[in-house]
């Protein structure tokens, strides 16, 4: 595997770390005091832009109030963020502190991962130097830019070392939700868990003195500004490019003007099927046991969370299930949290916007930044067909279903 090195729109070096199993063990030990069991394999799990490893081990005993809780766990997920995120250490530390607080709140309904504080700073994220591979796909000019402009890059023994944010969380046992098998009960459970999580996250205030990152690529609030270039402009399929442009235009002209009076709070930001862990209940039924991956969390509009979830519970299911899943999700969600009429009126366009966001960005990342990561094509493979299905079915049918409460 060869590393692809690019620069994002903010001028940050974008590259996924390449590490050996021994390096994973070293990072876990040095940063978090986790002694990984030698007999257990280090398993990498899928990720869009980062690296995630499931590891077994024990945390060293610490002189802190959380130690009793930490010692209960022996399975963890070590995350190495893309180098492009390094400048956002304070942001990720903050949102992971919210996740840590959410862990204690959510135990009666579903679990969330517990972030482990690092040994040096007692924060939930820390920087760690990882070398760039010698055969990395990087131009000479970009290499010089890395050396001269990026404060997170050093050179040692002719190797470039990039600082990456690393984080350790507890592992939630179970299976990733299989979107193709979502039935009425699971769709209802999905909606109810989304509302439950929203109720918890609503308790956390807007942070003071922390960069809000409202222009985060996956935050819909500024998507109409960020998507046209380079994401939509680079598309090869003109028909799909036209669809994407039309949907974003409707989002800008119809949805944005109505947001000012809608509820705003912390949201997960990426309630997709892969971020839901399931298990079997005592009756043998599949239920949602946990919600993971809060790295796209942001302070934004509640309706964006709902529209995102609707996109993912319809993307890969049989066509005859799409509207059933939408109805059951909304029923589950509104069993705990009522949606305002204006929220319901803009929900269809928001759902379609998330389809565009997920399909176009994923394809761009694959074709222009990381062609070795087939996981990026998982959503676009089925997403475009489902998007066309909803466009053909029309907004009236959607509104008729979500408005019947």
C-alpha positions in Angstrom: 0.0 0.0 0.0 1.4 3.4 -1.0 0.4 6.6 0.8 -1.3 9.3 -1.2 -0.3 12.8 0.0 -2.5 15.8 -1.0 -3.3 19.2 0.5 -6.9 20.1 1.4 -8.7 23.4 0.9 -7.3 24.8 4.2 -3.7 24.0 3.2 -3.3 21.1 5.6 -1.5 17.9 4.5 -4.0 15.1 3.9 -2.6 11.6 4.4 -3.6 8.5 6.3 -1.0 7.1 8.5 0.6 3.8 7.6 1.6 1.9 10.7 2.7 -1.6 11.6 1.1 -3.7 14.3 4.2 -3.0 16.4 3.7 0.7 16.0 0.1 0.4 17.0 1.2 -1.3 20.2 3.8 1.4 20.8 1.3 4.2 20.4 -1.2 2.6 22.7 1.4 2.0 25.4 3.2 5.4 25.2 0.1 7.6 24.9 -2.4 5.8 27.0 -0.6 3.2 29.1 -2.4 0.3 27.3 -0.5 -2.9 27.4 -1.7 -4.9 24.4 -2.0 -8.7 24.9 0.7 -10.2 22.7 -1.4 -13.3 21.8 -4.2 -11.1 20.4 -4.2 -9.8 16.9 -4.4 -6.1 16.1 -7.3 -5.8 13.7 -7.9 -2.8 11.5 -11.5 -1.8 10.8 -12.9 0.3 7.9 -12.6 4.1 7.9 -13.1 6.9 5.4 -10.0 8.9 6.0 -8.3 7.7 9.2 -7.1 4.5 10.7 -8.9 2.4 13.4 -7.5 -0.6 15.2 -9.3 -3.0 17.6 -6.9 -4.1 20.3 -7.1 -6.2 23.5 -5.2 -5.3 26.6 -5.1 -3.7 30.0 -4.6 -0.1 31.0 -1.8 0.6 33.5 -3.1 1.6 36.9 -3.4 5.4 37.3 -3.8 7.7 40.2 -7.0 9.3 38.9 -10.7 9.2 39.7 -11.5 7.4 36.4 -9.2 4.5 37.1 -11.8 2.2 38.6 -13.9 2.7 35.5 -11.0 2.2 33.2 -10.0 -1.1 34.8 -13.3 -2.7 33.8 -12.3 -2.8 30.1 -10.0 -5.0 28.1 -10.9 -4.2 24.5 -10.4 -0.9 22.9 -10.3 1.0 19.6 -7.2 3.1 18.8 -7.8 5.8 16.2 -5.1 7.6 14.2 -6.6 10.6 12.6 -5.8 11.9 9.1 -2.9 14.4 9.3 -5.3 17.0 7.8 -7.0 17.1 11.2 -3.9 17.8 13.3 -4.6 21.5 13.7 -8.0 20.7 15.2 -6.6 19.0 18.4 -8.5 21.4 20.7 -11.8 20.7 18.8 -11.5 16.9 19.0 -10.4 17.1 22.6 -13.6 19.1 23.4 -16.0 16.8 21.5 -14.5 13.7 23.0 -15.0 15.2 26.5 -18.7 15.5 25.6 -18.7 11.9 24.5 -17.1 10.9 27.8 -19.9 12.7 29.6 -22.5 11.2 27.3 -21.2 7.7 28.2 -22.4 8.1 31.7 -25.8 9.5 30.6 -26.7 6.8 28.0 -26.2 3.5 29.8 -30.0 2.8 30.2 -30.7 3.0 26.4 -27.6 2.3 24.4 -23.9 2.6 24.8 -21.3 5.0 23.4 -17.6 4.5 23.5 -15.7 5.8 26.5 -12.7 7.9 25.5 -9.6 7.3 27.6 -7.5 10.2 28.7 -3.9 10.2 27.7 -1.0 9.9 30.2 0.7 13.3 29.5 -2.0 15.9 29.2 -5.0 14.1 30.7 -7.0 15.0 27.6 -9.0 12.6 25.4 -6.7 13.2 22.3 -3.0 13.7 21.9 -0.5 14.3 19.1 1.9 11.6 18.0 4.7 11.7 15.4 4.4 9.1 12.6 6.8 8.9 9.7 5.7 9.4 6.1 6.6 6.4 4.0 9.6 6.8 1.8 7.7 5.7 -1.3 4.7 8.0 -0.6 2.9 9.4 -3.6 4.0 13.1 -3.2 5.2 15.6 -5.7 8.6 17.4 -5.2 6.8 20.7 -4.9 4.4 19.4 -2.3 7.3 17.9 -0.4 9.0 21.3 -0.3 5.7 22.9 0.9 5.5 20.3 3.7 9.0 21.2 4.9 8.6 25.0 4.7 5.0 25.7 5.7 3.6 23.0 8.0 4.4 23.4 11.7 3.3 19.8 12.3 6.1 18.3 10.1 9.7 17.5 11.1 12.5 15.8 9.4 14.6 13.1 11.1 17.1 10.9 9.4 15.8 12.0 6.0 12.2 10.9 6.9 9.3 13.3 7.2 7.4 12.9 10.5 3.8 14.1 10.6 2.0 14.7 13.8 -1.3 12.8 13.9 -4.0 13.1 16.6 -4.5 9.7 18.3 -7.4 8.6 20.5 -8.3 5.5 22.5 -11.9 4.5 23.3 -13.5 1.4 24.7 -14.9 -1.1 22.3 -18.6 -1.8 22.1 -19.3 -5.5 21.4 -21.9 -6.5 18.8 -22.3 -6.3 15.0 -22.4 -3.3 12.8 -26.0 -2.6 11.6 -26.7 -4.3 8.3 -28.8 -1.6 6.5 -30.1 -4.1 4.0 -31.9 -6.0 6.8 -33.6 -3.0 8.6 -37.1 -4.0 9.4 -39.9 -2.0 11.0 -38.7 -2.7 14.6 -35.1 -1.7 13.8 -36.1 1.4 11.9 -38.3 2.4 14.9 -35.4 1.7 17.3 -33.0 3.7 15.1 -35.3 6.7 15.3 -35.8 6.4 19.1 -32.1 6.1 19.7 -31.4 9.1 17.6 -34.0 11.1 19.6 -32.6 9.8 22.9 -29.0 10.8 21.9 -30.3 14.2 20.8 -31.9 14.8 24.3 -28.6 14.0 25.9 -26.5 16.2 23.6 -28.9 19.1 24.0 -27.7 19.4 27.6 -24.2 20.5 26.5 -23.8 24.3 25.9 -22.0 26.0 23.0 -18.3 26.0 24.0 -16.5 29.2 24.8 -13.1 29.8 23.3 -13.1 26.7 21.0 -13.1 26.9 17.2 -16.6 25.8 16.2 -15.7 24.5 12.8 -19.1 25.3 11.4 -17.5 25.0 7.9 -16.6 21.4 8.5 -17.1 19.5 5.3 -19.7 17.2 6.7 -21.7 20.0 8.4 -24.6 20.8 6.0 -24.8 24.4 7.1 -22.2 25.6 4.5 -22.4 22.7 2.1 -23.8 24.9 -0.7 -20.5 26.9 -0.6 -18.1 24.0 -0.1 -19.4 21.4 -2.5 -19.3 23.2 -5.9 -15.5 23.3 -6.0 -13.7 21.0 -6.2 -16.2 18.2 -5.5 -19.0 18.8 -8.0 -16.7 20.6 -10.5 -14.6 17.4 -10.7 -17.5 15.1 -11.5 -17.3 13.2 -14.8 -20.9 12.3 -15.1 -22.8 15.4 -16.4 -26.2 14.0 -15.5 -25.2 13.4 -11.9 -23.5 16.7 -11.8 -26.7 18.4 -12.9 -28.7 16.6 -10.2 -26.2 17.6 -7.5 -26.3 21.2 -8.6 -30.1 21.3 -8.6 -30.4 19.8 -5.2 -27.8 22.1 -3.6 -29.6 25.1 -5.2 -32.9 24.1 -3.7 -31.2 23.6 -0.4 -29.8 27.1 -0.5 -32.9 28.8 -1.7 -35.6 26.8 0.2 -34.0 25.3 3.3 -31.4 27.8 4.5 -33.9 30.8 4.8 -36.1 28.6 7.1 -33.4 27.4 9.5 -33.1 30.6 11.5 -36.2 29.7 13.7 -35.3 26.0 14.0 -33.7 24.2 17.1 -29.9 24.1 17.2 -27.8 21.9 19.4 -24.9 19.5 19.4 -25.6 16.7 16.9 -23.7 13.4 16.1 -23.5 14.5 12.5 -23.1 11.0 10.9 -25.8 8.7 12.1 -25.2 6.0 9.4 -25.7 2.3 9.6 -22.0 1.6 10.1 -22.0 3.8 13.3 -24.7 1.7 15.0 -23.8 -1.5 16.8 -26.5 -4.1 17.2 -27.1 -7.2 19.4 -29.7 -9.8 20.1 -32.2 -9.0 22.9 -33.6 -11.7 25.2 -36.3 -12.5 22.6 -33.8 -13.0 19.9 -34.6 -9.7 18.1 -31.9 -7.5 16.7 -31.7 -4.2 18.6 -29.4 -1.2 18.6 -26.9 -1.6 21.4 -24.5 1.3 20.7 -23.7 4.4 18.7 -20.1 5.1 17.7 -17.8 7.5 15.8 -18.7 11.0 17.0 -15.9 12.7 15.0 -18.3 14.6 12.8 -20.1 16.0 15.8 -20.9 19.7 15.5 -23.2 22.4 16.9 -25.8 22.6 14.2 -29.5 22.2 13.4 -31.4 19.2 14.8 -33.2 18.6 11.5 -29.8 17.9 9.8 -29.4 14.9 12.2 -32.8 13.5 11.2 -32.2 14.0 7.4 -28.8 12.3 7.6 -30.3 9.3 9.4 -33.1 9.0 6.9 -30.6 9.0 4.1 -28.6 6.1 5.6 -31.6 3.9 6.5 -32.9 4.1 2.9 -29.7 4.1 0.9 -29.2 0.3 0.5 -32.5 -1.2 1.4 -35.0 -2.7 -1.2 -37.1 0.0 -2.8 -40.3 -1.4 -1.2 -38.7 -0.8 2.2 -37.6 2.9 1.8 -40.9 4.6 2.8 -41.6 2.0 5.5 -38.2 2.7 7.1 -38.9 6.5 6.9 -42.2 6.1 8.6 -40.9 3.8 11.4 -37.9 6.0 12.0 -40.0 9.1 12.3 -42.4 7.2 14.6 -39.6 6.2 16.8 -38.0 9.6 16.9 -41.2 11.5 17.6 -42.0 9.0 20.5 -39.4 11.1 22.4 -39.0 14.3 20.5 -41.6 16.2 18.5 -40.5 17.6 15.1 -41.8 21.1 14.3 -43.9 21.6 11.1 -41.1 23.6 9.5 -38.6 20.8 10.2 -40.9 18.3 8.5 -41.4 20.6 5.5 -37.6 20.9 4.7 -36.7 17.3 5.6 -37.0 15.8 2.1 -34.6 18.3 0.6 -32.2 17.8 3.5 -32.3 14.0 3.0 -31.5 14.5 -0.7 -28.7 16.9 0.1 -27.1 14.4 2.4 -27.3 11.9 -0.5 -25.4 14.3 -2.7 -22.9 15.2 0.1 -22.1 11.5 0.8 -21.9 10.3 -2.8 -20.0 13.2 -4.3 -17.4 13.6 -1.5 -16.8 9.9 -1.2 -16.2 9.6 -4.9 -13.9 12.6 -4.9 -11.8 11.2 -2.0 -11.5 7.9 -3.8 -10.6 9.0 -7.3 -8.4 12.0 -6.3 -7.0 11.3 -2.9 -7.1 7.7 -1.8 -7.8 5.2 -4.6 -6.6 2.3 -2.3 -9.6 2.8 0.0 -12.5 0.9 -1.6 -14.6 1.6 1.5 -15.1 5.1 0.1 -17.3 3.7 -2.7 -19.7 1.9 -0.5 -22.3 4.7 -0.3 -22.1 5.9 -4.0 -22.5 2.4 -5.3 -26.1 2.3 -4.2 -26.7 5.9 -3.2 -27.1 7.3 -6.7 -29.8 4.8 -7.6 -31.7 5.4 -4.4 -31.5 9.2 -4.8 -33.0 8.9 -8.3 -35.8 6.7 -6.8 -36.7 9.4 -4.4 -36.6 12.1 -7.0 -39.0 10.1 -9.2 -41.3 9.3 -6.3 -41.5 13.0 -5.4 -41.6 15.1 -2.3 -45.4 14.9 -1.8 -45.3 11.2 -1.0 -42.5 11.7 1.5 -44.4 14.6 3.2 -47.6 12.6 3.4 -45.7 9.9 5.3 -43.7 12.0 7.8 -46.6 14.4 8.5 -49.1 11.7 9.6 -48.6 11.7 13.3 
